[in-house]
Amino acid sequence: VQLVESGGGLVQPGASLRLSCAASGFTFSVYVMSWYRQAPGKERELVARISSGGGSTYYADSVKGRFTISRDNAKNTVYLQMNTLKPEDTAVYYCNARNRLNDYWGQGTQVTVSS
């Protein structure tokens, strides 16, 4: 099982980034996929979640209206489009796959928002 995040980087406030998480080794299409983040000295928090079929999404209040989660089950990939980034969005972003039996995590990708 692998979850490989990519797309992080250093950007200025107001910029956009698109994170990707490529999954392998399990049946991606039956898993709920989520993005979490963890800032230095803080607990890991849920950013966004998408249902297995993609028809239902959830967003943390702090990112609602700025971030969009999506998935492509044909490509076994989940995305996080992040717009109007703020310094407080700086964190390591983790991809998560979960069903009733399993809970998988990626290694994380760093997002830094700074002028």
PyMOL commands that set and color helices and strands:
alter all, ss='L'
color gray80, all
select helices_A, chain A and resi 28-30+87-89
alter helices_A, ss='H'
color red, helices_A
select strands_A, chain A and resi 2-6+9-11+17-24+32-38+45-50+57-59+67-72+77-82+91-98+103-105+109-113
alter strands_A, ss='S'
color yellow, strands_A
deselect
rebuild
show_as cartoon
